[in-house]
Amino acid sequence: MHILLTRPLEDNLEMILKFQSLGHEVTHMPLLNIEGIKYEDLNFFDFKGIIFTSSNAIKFLDTKSIDKKTNCFCVGSATESKAKSIGFQNVIAANGNVNNLKELILQNFNSADGKLLYVSGEIISNDLDQKLISEGYNVKRIINYKANPVEKFNDKFIEKLKLKIPEIVYVYSQNSAISFLNLIKNYELVNLWMDTNLMCIGEKTSAVLNEIKWKKIFLFNPGEEEFLLYKI
């Protein structure tokens, strides 16, 4: 099958290689550019745990002064791998679902143990910090990166895409979906996706692209990409 992956290369490289090893043709078209932004100075020793819902949050965080033995909660395996690669030792990871991550935190960290630091991007699909605060936790959120839409694509790339529209597209966020919709309209690709299965993280993401006619739309959690291949 021809598969289109839309995350930045750092986040998609493992998936590209996996799908290629299974014999699939993979086209990579990142829809967002990730950019680090300045965040307030913190005394990391004030916090007894740290939460990451994206590997980008780790990438753009100055971790030199963080105790790597602190409790580290990650949303999924990619974020977990990133945390371990820079030295975090006590890492607990969910299966890519923020609600499951919340439950893991409730089970493994007592609200009386101290403050939690939640590091995230500018836009999040789930208010994890507010949900934890409603459970009696002391949580501080800092924003250390933002996602900018890619607005211009190589004309040769677009022409090649038109000649062979993918059978599967994976879209990972509402921002990515908006960028993808703009791409489809700007490059006159609106009527080319009727034989394509759209794979989206969450209903908010899929809702953005509902005006395009797809073969089918599937919702998934990170880590389920390969499993979805066998559902179509």
Beta strands, then each sheet from edge to edge (+ up, - down):
strand 1: 2-5
strand 2: 25-28
strand 3: 32-36
strand 4: 47-52
strand 5: 71-74
strand 6: 90-93
strand 7: 115-121
strand 8: 139-149
strand 9: 168-171
strand 10: 197-200
strand 11: 216-219
sheet 1: 2+ 1+ 9+ 10+ 11+
sheet 2: 3+ 8- 7- 4- 5- 6-
end
